Amino acid sequence: MIVAAWNVAIAVGGYVLDTRGAGVLPWSLCILLVACLVVVSMARLHGFLSRRALSILQGIAKAISV
């Protein structure tokens, strides 16, 4: 999966360089950075359970295993 993502990044970078020139590369990097920050913040909010939710799930699992 990481190799495919790397190949896509190289292809997109080559396309940007070919069509827009090197002057656009820093701006496209800023756009990519903002997109990555959005993904990371969403993963932080929705990807990990809170301690309360984790304790509830552990209680349910304990009740089922008895």
PDB file of N, CA, C, O and CB in Angstrom:
ATOM      1  N   MET A   1       0.823  -1.190   0.000  1.00  0.00           N
ATOM      2  CA  MET A   1       0.000   0.000   0.000  1.00  0.00           C
ATOM      3  C   MET A   1       0.871   1.259   0.000  1.00  0.00           C
ATOM      4  O   MET A   1       0.571   2.232  -0.692  1.00  0.00           O
ATOM      5  CB  MET A   1      -0.938  -0.005   1.208  1.00  0.00           C
ATOM      6  N   ILE A   2       1.943   1.226   0.778  1.00  0.00           N
ATOM      7  CA  ILE A   2       2.803   2.405   0.843  1.00  0.00           C
ATOM      8  C   ILE A   2       3.525   2.632  -0.487  1.00  0.00           C
ATOM      9  O   ILE A   2       3.786   3.773  -0.868  1.00  0.00           O
ATOM     10  CB  ILE A   2       3.824   2.258   1.980  1.00  0.00           C
ATOM     11  N   VAL A   3       3.846   1.545  -1.189  1.00  0.00           N
ATOM     12  CA  VAL A   3       4.498   1.683  -2.494  1.00  0.00           C
ATOM     13  C   VAL A   3       3.534   2.316  -3.493  1.00  0.00           C
ATOM     14  O   VAL A   3       3.937   3.157  -4.297  1.00  0.00           O
ATOM     15  CB  VAL A   3       4.989   0.306  -3.013  1.00  0.00           C
ATOM     16  N   ALA A   4       2.271   1.919  -3.448  1.00  0.00           N
ATOM     17  CA  ALA A   4       1.279   2.511  -4.341  1.00  0.00           C
ATOM     18  C   ALA A   4       1.094   3.999  -4.034  1.00  0.00           C
ATOM     19  O   ALA A   4       0.987   4.813  -4.951  1.00  0.00           O
ATOM     20  CB  ALA A   4      -0.064   1.768  -4.218  1.00  0.00           C
ATOM     21  N   ALA A   5       1.056   4.354  -2.753  1.00  0.00           N
ATOM     22  CA  ALA A   5       0.920   5.768  -2.381  1.00  0.00           C
ATOM     23  C   ALA A   5       2.141   6.570  -2.841  1.00  0.00           C
ATOM     24  O   ALA A   5       2.012   7.707  -3.296  1.00  0.00           O
ATOM     25  CB  ALA A   5       0.736   5.910  -0.850  1.00  0.00           C
ATOM     26  N   TRP A   6       3.316   5.970  -2.719  1.00  0.00           N
ATOM     27  CA  TRP A   6       4.542   6.637  -3.168  1.00  0.00           C
ATOM     28  C   TRP A   6       4.493   6.850  -4.687  1.00  0.00           C
ATOM     29  O   TRP A   6       4.835   7.928  -5.172  1.00  0.00           O
ATOM     30  CB  TRP A   6       5.800   5.804  -2.772  1.00  0.00           C
ATOM     31  N   ASN A   7       4.074   5.835  -5.429  1.00  0.00           N
ATOM     32  CA  ASN A   7       3.990   5.955  -6.884  1.00  0.00           C
ATOM     33  C   ASN A   7       2.988   7.021  -7.302  1.00  0.00           C
ATOM     34  O   ASN A   7       3.240   7.767  -8.248  1.00  0.00           O
ATOM     35  CB  ASN A   7       3.610   4.617  -7.504  1.00  0.00           C
ATOM     36  N   VAL A   8       1.860   7.105  -6.613  1.00  0.00           N
ATOM     37  CA  VAL A   8       0.867   8.139  -6.913  1.00  0.00           C
ATOM     38  C   VAL A   8       1.444   9.519  -6.610  1.00  0.00           C
ATOM     39  O   VAL A   8       1.241  10.457  -7.381  1.00  0.00           O
ATOM     40  CB  VAL A   8      -0.433   7.906  -6.100  1.00  0.00           C
ATOM     41  N   ALA A   9       2.157   9.649  -5.504  1.00  0.00           N
ATOM     42  CA  ALA A   9       2.753  10.939  -5.146  1.00  0.00           C
ATOM     43  C   ALA A   9       3.781  11.380  -6.186  1.00  0.00           C
ATOM     44  O   ALA A   9       3.828  12.553  -6.558  1.00  0.00           O
ATOM     45  CB  ALA A   9       3.409  10.857  -3.763  1.00  0.00           C
ATOM     46  N   ILE A  10       4.595  10.449  -6.649  1.00  0.00           N
ATOM     47  CA  ILE A  10       5.579  10.784  -7.679  1.00  0.00           C
ATOM     48  C   ILE A  10       4.879  11.197  -8.976  1.00  0.00           C
ATOM     49  O   ILE A  10       5.292  12.153  -9.632  1.00  0.00           O
ATOM     50  CB  ILE A  10       6.521   9.588  -7.937  1.00  0.00           C
ATOM     51  N   ALA A  11       3.829  10.479  -9.336  1.00  0.00           N
ATOM     52  CA  ALA A  11       3.091  10.800 -10.566  1.00  0.00           C
ATOM     53  C   ALA A  11       2.443  12.180 -10.474  1.00  0.00           C
ATOM     54  O   ALA A  11       2.517  12.968 -11.417  1.00  0.00           O
ATOM     55  CB  ALA A  11       2.017   9.732 -10.842  1.00  0.00           C
ATOM     56  N   VAL A  12       1.808  12.472  -9.336  1.00  0.00           N
ATOM     57  CA  VAL A  12       1.158  13.776  -9.168  1.00  0.00           C
ATOM     58  C   VAL A  12       2.200  14.885  -9.153  1.00  0.00           C
ATOM     59  O   VAL A  12       1.999  15.934  -9.764  1.00  0.00           O
ATOM     60  CB  VAL A  12       0.324  13.809  -7.868  1.00  0.00           C
ATOM     61  N   GLY A  13       3.300  14.662  -8.467  1.00  0.00           N
ATOM     62  CA  GLY A  13       4.371  15.660  -8.453  1.00  0.00           C
ATOM     63  C   GLY A  13       4.934  15.914  -9.842  1.00  0.00           C
ATOM     64  O   GLY A  13       5.205  17.059 -10.204  1.00  0.00           O
ATOM     65  N   GLY A  14       5.110  14.854 -10.622  1.00  0.00           N
ATOM     66  CA  GLY A  14       5.590  15.012 -11.995  1.00  0.00           C
ATOM     67  C   GLY A  14       4.594  15.764 -12.859  1.00  0.00           C
ATOM     68  O   GLY A  14       4.973  16.587 -13.693  1.00  0.00           O
ATOM     69  N   TYR A  15       3.315  15.473 -12.651  1.00  0.00           N
ATOM     70  CA  TYR A  15       2.274  16.177 -13.414  1.00  0.00           C
ATOM     71  C   TYR A  15       2.267  17.667 -13.069  1.00  0.00           C
ATOM     72  O   TYR A  15       2.168  18.514 -13.957  1.00  0.00           O
ATOM     73  CB  TYR A  15       0.882  15.560 -13.133  1.00  0.00           C
ATOM     74  N   VAL A  16       2.374  17.982 -11.776  1.00  0.00           N
ATOM     75  CA  VAL A  16       2.386  19.390 -11.350  1.00  0.00           C
ATOM     76  C   VAL A  16       3.607  20.101 -11.922  1.00  0.00           C
ATOM     77  O   VAL A  16       3.497  21.222 -12.419  1.00  0.00           O
ATOM     78  CB  VAL A  16       2.379  19.498  -9.802  1.00  0.00           C
ATOM     79  N   LEU A  17       4.763  19.458 -11.853  1.00  0.00           N
ATOM     80  CA  LEU A  17       5.960  20.074 -12.415  1.00  0.00           C
ATOM     81  C   LEU A  17       5.843  20.276 -13.930  1.00  0.00           C
ATOM     82  O   LEU A  17       6.278  21.296 -14.465  1.00  0.00           O
ATOM     83  CB  LEU A  17       7.181  19.220 -12.097  1.00  0.00           C
ATOM     84  N   ASP A  18       5.265  19.314 -14.592  1.00  0.00           N
ATOM     85  CA  ASP A  18       5.153  19.384 -16.053  1.00  0.00           C
ATOM     86  C   ASP A  18       4.163  20.453 -16.503  1.00  0.00           C
ATOM     87  O   ASP A  18       4.417  21.168 -17.472  1.00  0.00           O
ATOM     88  CB  ASP A  18       4.733  18.034 -16.609  1.00  0.00           C
ATOM     89  N   THR A  19       3.037  20.564 -15.803  1.00  0.00           N
ATOM     90  CA  THR A  19       1.997  21.487 -16.261  1.00  0.00           C
ATOM     91  C   THR A  19       2.115  22.888 -15.669  1.00  0.00           C
ATOM     92  O   THR A  19       1.822  23.870 -16.350  1.00  0.00           O
ATOM     93  CB  THR A  19       0.650  20.926 -15.929  1.00  0.00           C
ATOM     94  N   ARG A  20       2.538  22.992 -14.417  1.00  0.00           N
ATOM     95  CA  ARG A  20       2.533  24.302 -13.741  1.00  0.00           C
ATOM     96  C   ARG A  20       3.920  24.874 -13.490  1.00  0.00           C
ATOM     97  O   ARG A  20       4.068  26.090 -13.366  1.00  0.00           O
ATOM     98  CB  ARG A  20       1.813  24.190 -12.433  1.00  0.00           C
ATOM     99  N   GLY A  21       4.924  24.035 -13.413  1.00  0.00           N
ATOM    100  CA  GLY A  21       6.282  24.513 -13.152  1.00  0.00           C
ATOM    101  C   GLY A  21       6.647  24.375 -11.680  1.00  0.00           C
ATOM    102  O   GLY A  21       5.815  24.020 -10.844  1.00  0.00           O
ATOM    103  N   ALA A  22       7.903  24.662 -11.388  1.00  0.00           N
ATOM    104  CA  ALA A  22       8.425  24.455 -10.037  1.00  0.00           C
ATOM    105  C   ALA A  22       7.895  25.476  -9.030  1.00  0.00           C
ATOM    106  O   ALA A  22       7.930  25.223  -7.826  1.00  0.00           O
ATOM    107  CB  ALA A  22       9.934  24.510 -10.060  1.00  0.00           C
ATOM    108  N   GLY A  23       7.412  26.606  -9.494  1.00  0.00           N
ATOM    109  CA  GLY A  23       6.928  27.643  -8.589  1.00  0.00           C
ATOM    110  C   GLY A  23       5.664  27.257  -7.832  1.00  0.00           C
ATOM    111  O   GLY A  23       5.367  27.836  -6.787  1.00  0.00           O
ATOM    112  N   VAL A  24       4.921  26.289  -8.347  1.00  0.00           N
ATOM    113  CA  VAL A  24       3.660  25.872  -7.738  1.00  0.00           C
ATOM    114  C   VAL A  24       3.887  24.782  -6.677  1.00  0.00           C
ATOM    115  O   VAL A  24       3.017  24.529  -5.844  1.00  0.00           O
ATOM    116  CB  VAL A  24       2.693  25.365  -8.822  1.00  0.00           C
ATOM    117  N   LEU A  25       5.044  24.152  -6.717  1.00  0.00           N
ATOM    118  CA  LEU A  25       5.306  23.022  -5.820  1.00  0.00           C
ATOM    119  C   LEU A  25       5.171  23.378  -4.334  1.00  0.00           C
ATOM    120  O   LEU A  25       4.545  22.612  -3.602  1.00  0.00           O
ATOM    121  CB  LEU A  25       6.691  22.485  -6.079  1.00  0.00           C
ATOM    122  N   PRO A  26       5.725  24.498  -3.851  1.00  0.00           N
ATOM    123  CA  PRO A  26       5.528  24.820  -2.420  1.00  0.00           C
ATOM    124  C   PRO A  26       4.057  25.040  -2.047  1.00  0.00           C
ATOM    125  O   PRO A  26       3.630  24.665  -0.955  1.00  0.00           O
ATOM    126  CB  PRO A  26       6.325  26.068  -2.059  1.00  0.00           C
ATOM    127  N   TRP A  27       3.284  25.649  -2.956  1.00  0.00           N
ATOM    128  CA  TRP A  27       1.864  25.879  -2.661  1.00  0.00           C
ATOM    129  C   TRP A  27       1.083  24.574  -2.643  1.00  0.00           C
ATOM    130  O   TRP A  27       0.189  24.392  -1.817  1.00  0.00           O
ATOM    131  CB  TRP A  27       1.252  26.836  -3.688  1.00  0.00           C
ATOM    132  N   SER A  28       1.416  23.674  -3.544  1.00  0.00           N
ATOM    133  CA  SER A  28       0.736  22.372  -3.527  1.00  0.00           C
ATOM    134  C   SER A  28       1.115  21.586  -2.280  1.00  0.00           C
ATOM    135  O   SER A  28       0.305  20.817  -1.762  1.00  0.00           O
ATOM    136  CB  SER A  28       1.083  21.558  -4.790  1.00  0.00           C
ATOM    137  N   LEU A  29       2.335  21.773  -1.795  1.00  0.00           N
ATOM    138  CA  LEU A  29       2.752  21.127  -0.549  1.00  0.00           C
ATOM    139  C   LEU A  29       1.953  21.674   0.632  1.00  0.00           C
ATOM    140  O   LEU A  29       1.576  20.918   1.526  1.00  0.00           O
ATOM    141  CB  LEU A  29       4.261  21.331  -0.311  1.00  0.00           C
ATOM    142  N   CYS A  30       1.694  22.973   0.641  1.00  0.00           N
ATOM    143  CA  CYS A  30       0.877  23.560   1.717  1.00  0.00           C
ATOM    144  C   CYS A  30      -0.548  23.006   1.691  1.00  0.00           C
ATOM    145  O   CYS A  30      -1.121  22.723   2.743  1.00  0.00           O
ATOM    146  CB  CYS A  30       0.844  25.100   1.591  1.00  0.00           C
ATOM    147  N   ILE A  31      -1.114  22.851   0.510  1.00  0.00           N
ATOM    148  CA  ILE A  31      -2.462  22.275   0.396  1.00  0.00           C
ATOM    149  C   ILE A  31      -2.464  20.841   0.906  1.00  0.00           C
ATOM    150  O   ILE A  31      -3.381  20.434   1.619  1.00  0.00           O
ATOM    151  CB  ILE A  31      -2.960  22.322  -1.071  1.00  0.00           C
ATOM    152  N   LEU A  32      -1.437  20.074   0.541  1.00  0.00           N
ATOM    153  CA  LEU A  32      -1.322  18.694   1.006  1.00  0.00           C
ATOM    154  C   LEU A  32      -1.150  18.634   2.519  1.00  0.00           C
ATOM    155  O   LEU A  32      -1.704  17.747   3.168  1.00  0.00           O
ATOM    156  CB  LEU A  32      -0.150  17.996   0.318  1.00  0.00           C
ATOM    157  N   LEU A  33      -0.394  19.561   3.085  1.00  0.00           N
ATOM    158  CA  LEU A  33      -0.197  19.609   4.532  1.00  0.00           C
ATOM    159  C   LEU A  33      -1.508  19.883   5.262  1.00  0.00           C
ATOM    160  O   LEU A  33      -1.781  19.258   6.287  1.00  0.00           O
ATOM    161  CB  LEU A  33       0.834  20.676   4.890  1.00  0.00           C
ATOM    162  N   VAL A  34      -2.312  20.795   4.758  1.00  0.00           N
ATOM    163  CA  VAL A  34      -3.608  21.087   5.375  1.00  0.00           C
ATOM    164  C   VAL A  34      -4.520  19.859   5.299  1.00  0.00           C
ATOM    165  O   VAL A  34      -5.213  19.541   6.266  1.00  0.00           O
ATOM    166  CB  VAL A  34      -4.280  22.301   4.685  1.00  0.00           C
ATOM    167  N   ALA A  35      -4.522  19.176   4.165  1.00  0.00           N
ATOM    168  CA  ALA A  35      -5.332  17.965   4.025  1.00  0.00           C
ATOM    169  C   ALA A  35      -4.882  16.892   5.016  1.00  0.00           C
ATOM    170  O   ALA A  35      -5.719  16.217   5.614  1.00  0.00           O
ATOM    171  CB  ALA A  35      -5.250  17.426   2.585  1.00  0.00           C
ATOM    172  N   CYS A  36      -3.586  16.730   5.194  1.00  0.00           N
ATOM    173  CA  CYS A  36      -3.066  15.747   6.161  1.00  0.00           C
ATOM    174  C   CYS A  36      -3.440  16.114   7.589  1.00  0.00           C
ATOM    175  O   CYS A  36      -3.777  15.236   8.384  1.00  0.00           O
ATOM    176  CB  CYS A  36      -1.544  15.635   6.040  1.00  0.00           C
ATOM    177  N   LEU A  37      -3.387  17.389   7.925  1.00  0.00           N
ATOM    178  CA  LEU A  37      -3.765  17.814   9.273  1.00  0.00           C
ATOM    179  C   LEU A  37      -5.241  17.547   9.545  1.00  0.00           C
ATOM    180  O   LEU A  37      -5.606  17.190  10.665  1.00  0.00           O
ATOM    181  CB  LEU A  37      -3.459  19.299   9.467  1.00  0.00           C
ATOM    182  N   VAL A  38      -6.085  17.714   8.546  1.00  0.00           N
ATOM    183  CA  VAL A  38      -7.508  17.408   8.703  1.00  0.00           C
ATOM    184  C   VAL A  38      -7.704  15.915   8.951  1.00  0.00           C
ATOM    185  O   VAL A  38      -8.473  15.528   9.831  1.00  0.00           O
ATOM    186  CB  VAL A  38      -8.303  17.853   7.454  1.00  0.00           C
ATOM    187  N   VAL A  39      -7.021  15.089   8.191  1.00  0.00           N
ATOM    188  CA  VAL A  39      -7.144  13.642   8.363  1.00  0.00           C
ATOM    189  C   VAL A  39      -6.655  13.217   9.742  1.00  0.00           C
ATOM    190  O   VAL A  39      -7.297  12.396  10.397  1.00  0.00           O
ATOM    191  CB  VAL A  39      -6.359  12.901   7.272  1.00  0.00           C
ATOM    192  N   VAL A  40      -5.540  13.757  10.189  1.00  0.00           N
ATOM    193  CA  VAL A  40      -4.999  13.404  11.502  1.00  0.00           C
ATOM    194  C   VAL A  40      -5.930  13.856  12.618  1.00  0.00           C
ATOM    195  O   VAL A  40      -6.136  13.122  13.584  1.00  0.00           O
ATOM    196  CB  VAL A  40      -3.612  14.023  11.692  1.00  0.00           C
ATOM    197  N   SER A  41      -6.492  15.049  12.499  1.00  0.00           N
ATOM    198  CA  SER A  41      -7.390  15.516  13.552  1.00  0.00           C
ATOM    199  C   SER A  41      -8.662  14.689  13.605  1.00  0.00           C
ATOM    200  O   SER A  41      -9.173  14.417  14.692  1.00  0.00           O
ATOM    201  CB  SER A  41      -7.735  16.982  13.341  1.00  0.00           C
ATOM    202  N   MET A  42      -9.184  14.283  12.454  1.00  0.00           N
ATOM    203  CA  MET A  42     -10.371  13.421  12.436  1.00  0.00           C
ATOM    204  C   MET A  42     -10.061  12.043  13.012  1.00  0.00           C
ATOM    205  O   MET A  42     -10.882  11.466  13.726  1.00  0.00           O
ATOM    206  CB  MET A  42     -10.909  13.281  11.004  1.00  0.00           C
ATOM    207  N   ALA A  43      -8.893  11.522  12.707  1.00  0.00           N
ATOM    208  CA  ALA A  43      -8.511  10.215  13.242  1.00  0.00           C
ATOM    209  C   ALA A  43      -8.355  10.287  14.756  1.00  0.00           C
ATOM    210  O   ALA A  43      -8.679   9.339  15.472  1.00  0.00           O
ATOM    211  CB  ALA A  43      -7.202   9.722  12.593  1.00  0.00           C
ATOM    212  N   ARG A  44      -7.862  11.408  15.227  1.00  0.00           N
ATOM    213  CA  ARG A  44      -7.702  11.566  16.676  1.00  0.00           C
ATOM    214  C   ARG A  44      -9.057  11.626  17.374  1.00  0.00           C
ATOM    215  O   ARG A  44      -9.220  11.096  18.473  1.00  0.00           O
ATOM    216  CB  ARG A  44      -6.893  12.833  16.992  1.00  0.00           C
ATOM    217  N   LEU A  45     -10.020  12.266  16.737  1.00  0.00           N
ATOM    218  CA  LEU A  45     -11.349  12.381  17.335  1.00  0.00           C
ATOM    219  C   LEU A  45     -12.142  11.082  17.252  1.00  0.00           C
ATOM    220  O   LEU A  45     -12.848  10.725  18.195  1.00  0.00           O
ATOM    221  CB  LEU A  45     -12.123  13.489  16.661  1.00  0.00           C
ATOM    222  N   HIS A  46     -12.031  10.377  16.135  1.00  0.00           N
ATOM    223  CA  HIS A  46     -12.891   9.225  15.896  1.00  0.00           C
ATOM    224  C   HIS A  46     -12.168   7.885  15.944  1.00  0.00           C
ATOM    225  O   HIS A  46     -12.817   6.839  15.942  1.00  0.00           O
ATOM    226  CB  HIS A  46     -13.551   9.372  14.577  1.00  0.00           C
ATOM    227  N   GLY A  47     -10.848   7.896  15.986  1.00  0.00           N
ATOM    228  CA  GLY A  47     -10.103   6.654  15.893  1.00  0.00           C
ATOM    229  C   GLY A  47      -9.816   5.989  17.216  1.00  0.00           C
ATOM    230  O   GLY A  47      -9.548   4.788  17.251  1.00  0.00           O
ATOM    231  N   PHE A  48      -9.862   6.724  18.295  1.00  0.00           N
ATOM    232  CA  PHE A  48      -9.497   6.179  19.594  1.00  0.00           C
ATOM    233  C   PHE A  48     -10.667   6.342  20.564  1.00  0.00           C
ATOM    234  O   PHE A  48     -11.325   7.382  20.590  1.00  0.00           O
ATOM    235  CB  PHE A  48      -8.226   6.874  20.144  1.00  0.00           C
ATOM    236  N   LEU A  49     -10.910   5.323  21.342  1.00  0.00           N
ATOM    237  CA  LEU A  49     -11.998   5.375  22.320  1.00  0.00           C
ATOM    238  C   LEU A  49     -11.577   6.161  23.554  1.00  0.00           C
ATOM    239  O   LEU A  49     -10.409   6.156  23.944  1.00  0.00           O
ATOM    240  CB  LEU A  49     -12.433   3.956  22.719  1.00  0.00           C
ATOM    241  N   SER A  50     -12.538   6.829  24.155  1.00  0.00           N
ATOM    242  CA  SER A  50     -12.281   7.501  25.418  1.00  0.00           C
ATOM    243  C   SER A  50     -12.165   6.460  26.523  1.00  0.00           C
ATOM    244  O   SER A  50     -12.561   5.310  26.334  1.00  0.00           O
ATOM    245  CB  SER A  50     -13.395   8.527  25.739  1.00  0.00           C
ATOM    246  N   ARG A  51     -11.635   6.846  27.655  1.00  0.00           N
ATOM    247  CA  ARG A  51     -11.491   5.900  28.773  1.00  0.00           C
ATOM    248  C   ARG A  51     -12.845   5.373  29.228  1.00  0.00           C
ATOM    249  O   ARG A  51     -12.975   4.202  29.584  1.00  0.00           O
ATOM    250  CB  ARG A  51     -10.770   6.569  29.953  1.00  0.00           C
ATOM    251  N   ARG A  52     -13.844   6.236  29.215  1.00  0.00           N
ATOM    252  CA  ARG A  52     -15.185   5.818  29.641  1.00  0.00           C
ATOM    253  C   ARG A  52     -15.750   4.761  28.695  1.00  0.00           C
ATOM    254  O   ARG A  52     -16.269   3.737  29.139  1.00  0.00           O
ATOM    255  CB  ARG A  52     -16.133   7.031  29.707  1.00  0.00           C
ATOM    256  N   ALA A  53     -15.649   5.012  27.396  1.00  0.00           N
ATOM    257  CA  ALA A  53     -16.150   4.050  26.420  1.00  0.00           C
ATOM    258  C   ALA A  53     -15.375   2.746  26.489  1.00  0.00           C
ATOM    259  O   ALA A  53     -15.949   1.669  26.329  1.00  0.00           O
ATOM    260  CB  ALA A  53     -16.074   4.629  25.012  1.00  0.00           C
ATOM    261  N   LEU A  54     -14.083   2.839  26.723  1.00  0.00           N
ATOM    262  CA  LEU A  54     -13.263   1.637  26.827  1.00  0.00           C
ATOM    263  C   LEU A  54     -13.648   0.814  28.046  1.00  0.00           C
ATOM    264  O   LEU A  54     -13.700  -0.413  27.971  1.00  0.00           O
ATOM    265  CB  LEU A  54     -11.784   2.004  26.889  1.00  0.00           C
ATOM    266  N   SER A  55     -13.919   1.474  29.171  1.00  0.00           N
ATOM    267  CA  SER A  55     -14.315   0.736  30.369  1.00  0.00           C
ATOM    268  C   SER A  55     -15.699   0.091  30.194  1.00  0.00           C
ATOM    269  O   SER A  55     -15.939  -1.004  30.704  1.00  0.00           O
ATOM    270  CB  SER A  55     -14.318   1.671  31.590  1.00  0.00           C
ATOM    271  N   ILE A  56     -16.591   0.753  29.488  1.00  0.00           N
ATOM    272  CA  ILE A  56     -17.916   0.169  29.213  1.00  0.00           C
ATOM    273  C   ILE A  56     -17.769  -1.088  28.358  1.00  0.00           C
ATOM    274  O   ILE A  56     -18.393  -2.111  28.640  1.00  0.00           O
ATOM    275  CB  ILE A  56     -18.838   1.200  28.497  1.00  0.00           C
ATOM    276  N   LEU A  57     -16.944  -1.011  27.317  1.00  0.00           N
ATOM    277  CA  LEU A  57     -16.731  -2.171  26.452  1.00  0.00           C
ATOM    278  C   LEU A  57     -16.050  -3.312  27.197  1.00  0.00           C
ATOM    279  O   LEU A  57     -16.362  -4.479  26.958  1.00  0.00           O
ATOM    280  CB  LEU A  57     -15.902  -1.777  25.239  1.00  0.00           C
ATOM    281  N   GLN A  58     -15.124  -2.989  28.093  1.00  0.00           N
ATOM    282  CA  GLN A  58     -14.477  -4.028  28.882  1.00  0.00           C
ATOM    283  C   GLN A  58     -15.478  -4.690  29.822  1.00  0.00           C
ATOM    284  O   GLN A  58     -15.418  -5.901  30.036  1.00  0.00           O
ATOM    285  CB  GLN A  58     -13.304  -3.445  29.677  1.00  0.00           C
ATOM    286  N   GLY A  59     -16.390  -3.914  30.381  1.00  0.00           N
ATOM    287  CA  GLY A  59     -17.431  -4.469  31.247  1.00  0.00           C
ATOM    288  C   GLY A  59     -18.357  -5.395  30.481  1.00  0.00           C
ATOM    289  O   GLY A  59     -18.742  -6.448  30.989  1.00  0.00           O
ATOM    290  N   ILE A  60     -18.711  -5.021  29.284  1.00  0.00           N
ATOM    291  CA  ILE A  60     -19.569  -5.866  28.443  1.00  0.00           C
ATOM    292  C   ILE A  60     -18.839  -7.156  28.086  1.00  0.00           C
ATOM    293  O   ILE A  60     -19.429  -8.236  28.138  1.00  0.00           O
ATOM    294  CB  ILE A  60     -19.994  -5.112  27.155  1.00  0.00           C
ATOM    295  N   ALA A  61     -17.585  -7.056  27.730  1.00  0.00           N
ATOM    296  CA  ALA A  61     -16.814  -8.250  27.385  1.00  0.00           C
ATOM    297  C   ALA A  61     -16.671  -9.179  28.576  1.00  0.00           C
ATOM    298  O   ALA A  61     -16.717 -10.400  28.430  1.00  0.00           O
ATOM    299  CB  ALA A  61     -15.438  -7.863  26.863  1.00  0.00           C
ATOM    300  N   LYS A  62     -16.499  -8.600  29.753  1.00  0.00           N
ATOM    301  CA  LYS A  62     -16.376  -9.400  30.960  1.00  0.00           C
ATOM    302  C   LYS A  62     -17.704 -10.112  31.267  1.00  0.00           C
ATOM    303  O   LYS A  62     -17.707 -11.271  31.683  1.00  0.00           O
ATOM    304  CB  LYS A  62     -15.947  -8.514  32.151  1.00  0.00           C
ATOM    305  N   ALA A  63     -18.816  -9.423  31.061  1.00  0.00           N
ATOM    306  CA  ALA A  63     -20.131 -10.029  31.316  1.00  0.00           C
ATOM    307  C   ALA A  63     -20.428 -11.154  30.324  1.00  0.00           C
ATOM    308  O   ALA A  63     -21.052 -12.151  30.687  1.00  0.00           O
ATOM    309  CB  ALA A  63     -21.235  -8.961  31.239  1.00  0.00           C
ATOM    310  N   ILE A  64     -19.999 -11.003  29.117  1.00  0.00           N
ATOM    311  CA  ILE A  64     -20.234 -12.025  28.105  1.00  0.00           C
ATOM    312  C   ILE A  64     -19.388 -13.271  28.380  1.00  0.00           C
ATOM    313  O   ILE A  64     -19.851 -14.392  28.174  1.00  0.00           O
ATOM    314  CB  ILE A  64     -19.928 -11.471  26.706  1.00  0.00           C
ATOM    315  N   SER A  65     -18.164 -13.079  28.839  1.00  0.00           N
ATOM    316  CA  SER A  65     -17.262 -14.219  29.033  1.00  0.00           C
ATOM    317  C   SER A  65     -17.590 -15.040  30.282  1.00  0.00           C
ATOM    318  O   SER A  65     -17.081 -16.151  30.429  1.00  0.00           O
ATOM    319  CB  SER A  65     -15.835 -13.728  29.118  1.00  0.00           C
ATOM    320  N   VAL A  66     -18.418 -14.527  31.172  1.00  0.00           N
ATOM    321  CA  VAL A  66     -18.749 -15.267  32.409  1.00  0.00           C
ATOM    322  C   VAL A  66     -19.725 -16.349  32.166  1.00  0.00           C
ATOM    323  O   VAL A  66     -20.104 -17.059  33.097  1.00  0.00           O
ATOM    324  CB  VAL A  66     -19.293 -14.353  33.455  1.00  0.00           C
TER     325      VAL A  66
END
